[in-house]
Amino acid sequence: MEINWQISKSQKELLDSLFDAIELKEIKNVLDIGSGRTSIFYLTDRFKNLNIKGVVYPGDQRKINPNKECVKNSNYELIETDIKDLNLDETLDVILAHLFLGEAEQFGKNRYVEMLERLFFIKTRYLVLVNLFRDNIDYGLLLKEISSKGSITKLGYIKSESGEDCLGILIKLNNF
């Protein structure tokens, strides 16, 4: 059974505006933290020539099964691990954390501050964050972390088709 799921127009526009502002001519490696169908669909479609790594919490069937059903491209690897246990030896070009911070405390005994610190600990040139305003995100703490690790390159805002307010942030990091 094939599912004809598509990314929403507003989410695609927000992600396009953030990714279009990235200065890298050649993106070689991309990581999708908290990988859901919107983010993995977007990344595998935009970067068809790359193998995208998507990280989901172990056993999170809300994301694992829809990713497998909805993403037509085969250029991704789904990794089931807690972000606290994620070990990467390479410096990444881009990390996308689409709605990840809003879910940061839903699994295990994870706390928001630990998830935020871990996210910013991963060596990458750019971090793209997209969050819903309704999610319980400590933006003061987020801005403090951004200012200590890099700078905001672009902000974006949309109201989704369902009426949700979304904020997108492109952060250039200097931790590599």
Secondary structure, 3 states (H helix, E strand, C coil): CCCCCCCCHHHHHHHHHHHHCCCCCCCCCEEEECCCHHHHHHHHHHCCCCCEEEEECCCCHHHHHHHHHHCCCCCEEEEECCHHHCCCCCCEEEEEEECCHHHCCCCCCCCHHHHHHHHHHCCEEEEEEEEECCCCCCHHHHHHHHHHHEEEEEEEEEECCCCCEEEEEEEEECCC
